[in-house]
Amino acid sequence: MPITKLLSLALHIGLRQGRTLALLAYLCLALSCNEADSVHRFKIVATTSMLGDAIQNIVQDSATVVTLMGPGTDPHAYKASLRDVKELNKADIIFYNGLYLEGKMADVLHNLSRDKAVFAASDGIDSSNYLIDPNFAEGVDPHIWFDVSLWKQGVQYISRQLQAVDPAAAAYYSTNTAHYLQQLDELHEAMQKAIQQIPQRQRVLISAHDAFSYLGRAYDIEVRGLQGISSVEECGLRDITNLVNFIIQRNIKALFPETSVPDKPLRAVVAGCKQKGHQVKLGKALYSDALGQAGTWEGTYIGMISTNVQTIVKALQ
């Protein structure tokens, strides 16, 4: 209701009941609260849950953060829905991973960048730190979040862009970012110590697709993926046979499915090993391209990474 009508109604009722000033004060207070609620709230849209969690740690409850891809979602194969496009159009700023992770959203993000602030978190990372893979369409591995030291660079870049677009909250964002970066430093150190508990010869991580190469390089663990960097790539009989032979040769104890990738191909590897007299177990699923359920420990970046490392160490020791 317009303010003039509210004040007129208050005056009319107040005159009849003799409580004009009190009622006017009450209605004006209610009106001011309603107006405050209706004031535009800074809105940030992130493609992946890893980005959404990083942004939430920076802005806390001072802005609205919308994450397009939920738990178990494969960003390599993700296509923007009509709802996503609406959310993106209403955003004040948009963040995506980049390096072709969200390959099927490339056109949508490019078109939005003509009129909106759209940033790739990977642009905040020194390109000399990228892992190159000529077998991937774009040549660069996009799974940067599995090296916490690199992810820190991405977080700092996100924070700088948020501060530039929302300067009124810049100091608040800066303080929150510093606190979160300290937590990431502690996570990085804990990961280094944990992985070293696995004997060197057994320190081999085999997963559904090649998502963990940054983790392997940063924390000294050999990594193999049945599928390539993109889960869209299909594996053939030769890929399965080669992996079976490798597992038997190295006496690998466990393979790891992923929460965002079907485990049928890995089960074929387990069956192939069994046929050749080698027992290898299918371990607990790792979180690769998405966090766990919202509201859980695994639904945070730090919780997801910590849970993965615990799973890997327990299975390979």
Disulfide bonds with the S-S distance in Angstrom:
none
